[in-house]
């Protein structure tokens, strides 16, 4: 199992230097992925959870590709309907080139209705648009001259190079918890990338539904690569807590559970929606990540100690 970290690419502490420090520290500790989130228009519903400034994920990853050497880079997650798929495919392929094949492409349909309105994208059609856009992106990665026909996007003989270093394209981690999201993961993804879920939900709802959808579509069950919270408390939390919340012992148990379930990767998320990240918070988060790598996670062996 590989281990990653969601970097805070938003809020008052987010600066180019801070993002570089995050990525280089995560890489030096030995984590396998440094990932960033995506919003374009910070409407009030977005700003309430993710305060400005918000650094664009692709610009950020291109910057980090030039200053890191080994850590995987990724989006958790790109909001598919916000950008034309040809543009998304080309930018992602460029970053895969700049990083020598280190990109993971996390993608989802999105949730912020007012942000969709600013971008003039139909919110109620976001699922269908996401399906088509993701298929179109993969078509662009497959050939330097690509064509695609769909209800929401069509293009013919578009030169899309340079192709990604990863010949079949960067791994696609599909986020979301709805039936449509799981179907998208089965049909178009390499992995399902749920975020902020409890162990009970994952065991009782999420994974059974994923297996059911795969069986319905006669497709293999995709890998599971969740993003979980990283919130360490001094006292144990009770029922209903999310994976990654609680004492270090509870977090170790959560990581052990994911390992036993065969998760291919897990991304630790020290960012919390609505959190203003007071001064000194980054240093504490990085110290927690380093302690976990020493006491709970064996990053070299890819397992929980």
SEVOPA-290979 format. One record per residue (C-alpha): residue number from 1; residue in one letter; x, y, z. Coordinates in Angstrom, 1 decimal. Each point is the difference from the previous one (the first is absolute). Last residue first. Example, Ala and Ser with C-alpha at 12.3 -4.5 7.8 and 13.67 -1.06 7.14 Angstrom:
SEVOPA-290979
<2, 'S', <13.7, -1.1, 7.1>>
<1, 'A', <-1.4, -3.4, 0.7>>
end
This chain:
SEVOPA-290979
<305, 'X', <4.0, -1.5, 11.0>>
<304, 'X', <-2.5, 1.0, -2.7>>
<303, 'X', <1.2, -0.8, -3.5>>
<302, 'X', <1.8, 1.3, -3.0>>
<301, 'X', <3.4, -1.5, 0.9>>
<300, 'X', <1.8, 3.3, -0.4>>
<299, 'X', <-2.9, 2.0, 1.4>>
<298, 'X', <-0.1, -2.0, 3.2>>
<297, 'X', <-2.9, 1.7, 1.7>>
<296, 'X', <-0.9, 0.1, 3.7>>
<295, 'X', <3.0, 1.2, 2.0>>
<294, 'X', <2.5, 1.7, -2.2>>
<293, 'X', <-2.2, 1.0, -2.9>>
<292, 'X', <-2.8, 1.0, 2.4>>
<291, 'X', <2.5, 2.2, 1.8>>
<290, 'X', <1.0, 1.8, -3.2>>
<289, 'X', <-3.6, 0.6, -0.9>>
<288, 'X', <-0.8, 1.3, 3.5>>
<287, 'X', <3.1, 2.4, -0.3>>
<286, 'X', <-1.3, 1.2, -3.4>>
<285, 'X', <-3.4, 0.8, 1.5>>
<284, 'X', <1.6, 1.8, 2.9>>
<283, 'X', <2.2, 2.1, -2.2>>
<282, 'X', <-2.9, 0.9, -2.3>>
<281, 'X', <-2.2, 1.1, 3.0>>
<280, 'X', <2.5, 2.5, 1.2>>
<279, 'X', <-2.1, 3.0, -0.8>>
<278, 'X', <-3.7, -0.9, -0.2>>
<277, 'X', <-1.4, -2.2, -2.8>>
<276, 'X', <-3.4, 1.7, -0.7>>
<275, 'X', <-1.8, -3.3, 0.1>>
<274, 'X', <-3.3, 0.1, -1.9>>
<273, 'X', <0.7, -3.3, -1.7>>
<272, 'X', <2.7, -1.9, 1.8>>
<271, 'X', <3.5, -0.5, -1.3>>
<270, 'X', <2.2, -2.7, 1.5>>
<269, 'X', <-1.0, -2.4, -2.7>>
<268, 'X', <1.8, -3.4, -0.1>>
<267, 'X', <-0.2, -1.7, -3.4>>
<266, 'X', <-0.4, -3.7, -0.1>>
<265, 'X', <1.3, -2.4, -2.6>>
<264, 'X', <-0.7, -3.4, -1.6>>
<263, 'X', <-2.6, -0.9, 2.6>>
<262, 'X', <-0.1, -3.7, 0.6>>
<261, 'X', <-2.7, -0.1, 2.7>>
<260, 'X', <2.7, -1.1, 2.5>>
<259, 'X', <2.0, 3.1, -0.9>>
<258, 'X', <-3.1, 2.2, 0.5>>
<257, 'X', <-0.6, -1.6, 3.4>>
<256, 'X', <3.6, 0.4, 1.0>>
<255, 'X', <-0.2, 3.7, -0.9>>
<254, 'X', <-3.1, 0.4, 2.1>>
<253, 'X', <1.7, -1.9, 2.9>>
<252, 'X', <3.0, 2.3, -0.2>>
<251, 'X', <-2.4, 3.0, 0.1>>
<250, 'X', <-1.7, -1.4, 3.1>>
<249, 'X', <3.4, -0.5, 1.7>>
<248, 'X', <1.1, 3.5, -1.0>>
<247, 'X', <-3.1, 1.3, 1.7>>
<246, 'X', <-3.0, 1.1, -2.0>>
<245, 'X', <-0.9, 0.8, -3.6>>
<244, 'X', <1.5, -1.8, -2.9>>
<243, 'X', <-3.1, -1.8, -1.1>>
<242, 'X', <-3.0, 2.1, 1.0>>
<241, 'X', <-1.5, -0.2, 3.5>>
<240, 'X', <-3.5, -1.4, 0.3>>
<239, 'X', <0.5, -1.9, 3.2>>
<238, 'X', <2.3, 1.5, 2.6>>
<237, 'X', <3.2, 2.0, -0.2>>
<236, 'X', <3.0, -1.1, 2.1>>
<235, 'X', <1.7, 2.8, 2.1>>
<234, 'X', <3.0, 2.2, -0.9>>
<233, 'X', <-1.3, 0.5, -3.6>>
<232, 'X', <1.9, -0.3, -3.3>>
<231, 'X', <-1.8, 1.2, -3.1>>
<230, 'X', <1.2, -1.5, -3.2>>
<229, 'X', <-3.1, -0.4, -2.2>>
<228, 'X', <-0.2, -2.7, -2.6>>
<227, 'X', <0.5, 0.0, -3.7>>
<226, 'X', <-0.8, -3.5, -1.4>>
<225, 'X', <1.8, -2.0, -2.6>>
<224, 'X', <-2.1, -3.1, -0.8>>
<223, 'X', <1.0, -1.9, -3.1>>
<222, 'X', <-2.7, -0.6, -2.6>>
<221, 'X', <-2.3, -3.0, 0.1>>
<220, 'X', <0.4, -1.7, -3.4>>
<219, 'X', <-2.8, 0.5, -2.5>>
<218, 'X', <-3.1, -1.9, -0.8>>
<217, 'X', <-2.1, 3.2, 0.2>>
<216, 'X', <-2.4, -1.3, 2.6>>
<215, 'X', <2.9, -1.8, 1.7>>
<214, 'X', <2.0, 3.1, 0.3>>
<213, 'X', <-3.0, 1.9, 1.3>>
<212, 'X', <-0.6, -2.6, 2.7>>
<211, 'X', <3.6, 0.0, 1.0>>
<210, 'X', <0.0, 3.8, 0.4>>
<209, 'X', <-3.3, -0.2, 1.9>>
<208, 'X', <1.5, -2.6, 2.5>>
<207, 'X', <3.0, 2.3, 0.4>>
<206, 'X', <-1.9, 3.1, 0.8>>
<205, 'X', <-2.8, -1.1, 2.1>>
<204, 'X', <0.8, -2.3, 3.0>>
<203, 'X', <3.8, 0.0, -0.1>>
<202, 'X', <0.6, 3.6, -1.1>>
<201, 'X', <-2.9, 1.3, 2.0>>
<200, 'X', <1.2, -1.7, 3.2>>
<199, 'X', <3.6, 1.1, -0.5>>
<198, 'X', <-1.2, 3.6, -0.3>>
<197, 'X', <0.4, 2.1, -3.1>>
<196, 'X', <1.9, 3.2, -0.7>>
<195, 'X', <0.9, -0.6, -3.6>>
<194, 'X', <-0.6, -2.8, -2.5>>
<193, 'X', <2.6, -0.6, -2.7>>
<192, 'X', <-1.1, -3.0, -2.1>>
<191, 'X', <2.9, -1.2, -2.2>>
<190, 'X', <1.0, -0.6, -3.6>>
<189, 'X', <-2.9, 1.9, -1.3>>
<188, 'X', <-2.3, 0.1, -3.0>>
<187, 'X', <-2.7, -2.7, 0.4>>
<186, 'X', <0.4, -1.0, 3.6>>
<185, 'X', <0.8, 3.4, 1.4>>
<184, 'X', <-2.8, 1.6, -2.1>>
<183, 'X', <-2.4, -2.5, 1.4>>
<182, 'X', <1.2, 0.9, 3.5>>
<181, 'X', <-0.6, 3.6, -0.7>>
<180, 'X', <-3.5, -0.6, -1.4>>
<179, 'X', <-0.9, -2.1, 3.0>>
<178, 'X', <1.0, 2.9, 2.2>>
<177, 'X', <3.1, 0.2, 2.2>>
<176, 'X', <2.4, 2.1, -2.1>>
<175, 'X', <3.6, -0.2, -1.2>>
<174, 'X', <1.4, -1.7, -3.0>>
<173, 'X', <3.8, -0.8, 0.1>>
<172, 'X', <1.4, -0.1, -3.6>>
<171, 'X', <3.5, -1.2, -0.3>>
<170, 'X', <2.0, 2.2, -2.4>>
<169, 'X', <-0.4, -0.9, -3.7>>
<168, 'X', <0.4, -3.4, -1.7>>
<167, 'X', <3.5, 0.8, -0.9>>
<166, 'X', <1.0, 1.6, 3.3>>
<165, 'X', <2.4, 2.6, -1.5>>
<164, 'X', <-3.2, 1.9, -1.0>>
<163, 'X', <-0.4, 0.8, -3.7>>
<162, 'X', <1.4, 3.3, -1.3>>
<161, 'X', <-2.2, 0.2, -1.8>>
<160, 'X', <-3.7, 0.7, -0.6>>
<159, 'X', <-0.3, 0.5, -3.7>>
<158, 'X', <-3.8, 0.2, -0.5>>
<157, 'X', <-1.4, -2.3, -2.8>>
<156, 'X', <-3.6, 0.6, 0.7>>
<155, 'X', <-1.8, 1.6, 3.1>>
<154, 'X', <-3.2, -0.6, 1.8>>
<153, 'X', <-1.2, 1.0, 3.5>>
<152, 'X', <-3.3, -0.1, 1.9>>
<151, 'X', <-2.0, -2.6, -2.0>>
<150, 'X', <3.1, -1.9, -1.0>>
<149, 'X', <2.4, -0.6, -2.8>>
<148, 'X', <3.8, -0.2, 0.5>>
<147, 'X', <3.0, 0.2, -2.3>>
<146, 'X', <3.7, -0.1, 0.9>>
<145, 'X', <3.3, 0.6, -1.8>>
<144, 'X', <2.9, -0.6, 2.4>>
<143, 'X', <-1.7, -3.2, 1.2>>
<142, 'X', <-1.1, -1.5, 3.3>>
<141, 'X', <0.2, 3.0, 2.2>>
<140, 'X', <-2.5, 2.0, -2.0>>
<139, 'X', <-2.4, -3.0, 0.1>>
<138, 'X', <0.4, -0.1, 3.8>>
<137, 'X', <-1.0, 3.6, 0.2>>
<136, 'X', <-3.1, -0.6, -2.1>>
<135, 'X', <-1.1, -2.9, 2.2>>
<134, 'X', <0.4, 2.3, 3.0>>
<133, 'X', <-1.9, 2.8, -1.7>>
<132, 'X', <-2.8, -2.3, -0.9>>
<131, 'X', <-0.5, -1.4, 3.5>>
<130, 'X', <0.4, 3.4, 1.6>>
<129, 'X', <-2.6, 1.5, -2.3>>
<128, 'X', <-2.5, -2.7, 0.9>>
<127, 'X', <0.6, 0.6, 3.7>>
<126, 'X', <0.1, 3.8, -0.2>>
<125, 'X', <-3.4, 0.2, -1.8>>
<124, 'X', <-1.9, 1.5, 3.0>>
<123, 'X', <2.7, 2.6, 0.4>>
<122, 'X', <-0.1, 1.4, -3.5>>
<121, 'X', <3.4, 1.7, -0.6>>
<120, 'X', <0.0, 3.8, -0.3>>
<119, 'X', <3.2, 0.4, 1.9>>
<118, 'X', <-1.6, 2.3, 2.6>>
<117, 'X', <-3.0, -2.4, 0.1>>
<116, 'X', <2.2, -3.0, 0.7>>
<115, 'X', <1.6, 1.8, 2.9>>
<114, 'X', <-3.5, 0.7, 1.3>>
<113, 'X', <-0.9, -3.7, 0.0>>
<112, 'X', <3.1, -1.1, 1.9>>
<111, 'X', <0.0, -3.8, -0.2>>
<110, 'X', <2.6, -1.4, -2.5>>
<109, 'X', <0.0, -2.7, -2.6>>
<108, 'X', <3.2, -1.8, 1.0>>
<107, 'X', <3.6, -0.5, -1.0>>
<106, 'X', <3.3, -1.1, 1.4>>
<105, 'X', <2.7, -0.1, -2.7>>
<104, 'X', <3.2, -1.5, 1.5>>
<103, 'X', <3.2, 1.5, -1.5>>
<102, 'X', <3.6, -1.3, 0.5>>
<101, 'X', <0.9, -0.9, -3.6>>
<100, 'X', <3.1, 2.0, -0.5>>
<99, 'X', <-1.2, 3.0, 2.1>>
<98, 'X', <0.1, 2.5, -3.0>>
<97, 'X', <-1.5, -2.7, -2.3>>
<96, 'X', <-2.9, -0.8, 2.4>>
<95, 'X', <-0.5, 3.7, 0.5>>
<94, 'X', <-0.3, 0.4, -3.8>>
<93, 'X', <-2.4, -2.9, -0.2>>
<92, 'X', <-2.2, 1.6, 2.7>>
<91, 'X', <0.0, 3.3, -1.9>>
<90, 'X', <-0.9, -1.7, -3.3>>
<89, 'X', <-2.8, -2.1, 1.4>>
<88, 'X', <-1.5, 2.9, 1.9>>
<87, 'X', <0.0, 2.2, -3.1>>
<86, 'X', <-1.5, -2.8, -2.1>>
<85, 'X', <-2.6, -0.6, 2.7>>
<84, 'X', <-1.3, 3.6, 0.1>>
<83, 'X', <0.2, 1.1, 3.6>>
<82, 'X', <-2.4, 0.3, 2.9>>
<81, 'X', <-1.9, -3.2, -0.7>>
<80, 'X', <2.7, -2.4, 1.3>>
<79, 'X', <0.6, 1.4, 3.4>>
<78, 'X', <3.6, -1.1, 0.6>>
<77, 'X', <0.3, -1.8, 3.3>>
<76, 'X', <2.0, -0.8, 2.0>>
<75, 'X', <2.5, 0.9, -2.7>>
<74, 'X', <3.4, -1.7, -0.2>>
<73, 'X', <3.7, 0.0, 0.4>>
<72, 'X', <2.2, -3.1, 0.7>>
<71, 'X', <3.1, 0.7, 2.1>>
<70, 'X', <3.3, -0.7, -1.6>>
<69, 'X', <1.8, 3.1, -1.3>>
<68, 'X', <-1.7, 3.2, 1.3>>
<67, 'X', <0.8, 3.6, -1.0>>
<66, 'X', <-1.2, 0.0, -3.7>>
<65, 'X', <-3.0, -2.2, 0.5>>
<64, 'X', <-1.1, 2.3, 2.9>>
<63, 'X', <-0.5, 2.9, -2.3>>
<62, 'X', <-1.9, -2.1, -2.6>>
<61, 'X', <-2.1, -1.4, 3.0>>
<60, 'X', <-0.9, 3.5, 1.1>>
<59, 'X', <-1.0, 1.2, -3.5>>
<58, 'X', <-2.1, -3.2, -0.3>>
<57, 'X', <-1.6, 0.4, 3.4>>
<56, 'X', <-0.9, 3.7, -0.3>>
<55, 'X', <1.0, 1.8, 3.2>>
<54, 'X', <-2.9, 1.0, 2.3>>
<53, 'X', <0.4, 3.3, 1.8>>
<52, 'X', <-2.5, 0.0, 1.6>>
<51, 'X', <-1.9, -2.0, 2.6>>
<50, 'X', <-1.1, -3.5, -0.8>>
<49, 'X', <-3.2, -1.0, 2.0>>
<48, 'X', <-1.9, 3.3, 0.2>>
<47, 'X', <1.8, 1.1, -3.2>>
<46, 'X', <-1.6, -2.8, -2.0>>
<45, 'X', <-3.6, 0.9, 1.0>>
<44, 'X', <0.8, 3.7, -0.3>>
<43, 'X', <1.4, -0.4, -3.6>>
<42, 'X', <3.7, -0.7, -0.3>>
<41, 'X', <0.0, -0.6, -3.8>>
<40, 'X', <2.6, -2.6, -1.1>>
<39, 'X', <0.2, -2.7, 2.6>>
<38, 'X', <2.3, -3.0, 0.0>>
<37, 'X', <2.0, -1.9, 2.7>>
<36, 'X', <3.6, -1.0, 0.2>>
<35, 'X', <2.1, -3.2, 0.3>>
<34, 'X', <3.4, -1.0, 1.2>>
<33, 'X', <0.5, -3.7, -0.4>>
<32, 'X', <2.4, -2.8, 1.1>>
<31, 'X', <0.9, 1.2, 3.5>>
<30, 'X', <3.7, -0.4, 0.7>>
<29, 'X', <0.7, 2.6, 2.7>>
<28, 'X', <2.0, 1.9, -2.6>>
<27, 'X', <-2.8, 0.1, -2.5>>
<26, 'X', <-2.5, 1.3, 2.6>>
<25, 'X', <2.5, 2.6, 1.0>>
<24, 'X', <0.7, 1.0, -3.6>>
<23, 'X', <-3.7, 0.2, -0.8>>
<22, 'X', <-0.9, 2.1, 3.0>>
<21, 'X', <2.9, 2.3, -0.4>>
<20, 'X', <-0.8, 0.6, -3.6>>
<19, 'X', <-3.6, 0.8, 0.9>>
<18, 'X', <1.2, 2.4, 2.6>>
<17, 'X', <2.3, 1.7, -2.4>>
<16, 'X', <-2.7, 0.4, -2.6>>
<15, 'X', <-2.4, 1.4, 2.6>>
<14, 'X', <-2.9, -1.6, 1.9>>
<13, 'X', <-0.1, 1.1, 3.6>>
<12, 'X', <-2.9, 2.4, -0.6>>
<11, 'X', <-2.2, -2.8, -1.4>>
<10, 'X', <0.3, -2.4, -2.9>>
<9, 'X', <2.5, -2.6, -1.3>>
<8, 'X', <0.0, -1.9, 3.2>>
<7, 'X', <1.9, -3.2, -0.9>>
<6, 'X', <-1.9, -3.4, 0.0>>
<5, 'X', <2.6, -2.6, 1.0>>
<4, 'X', <0.7, -3.4, -1.4>>
<3, 'X', <0.7, -3.6, 1.1>>
<2, 'X', <0.4, -3.1, -2.1>>
<1, 'X', <-1.3, -3.4, 0.9>>
end
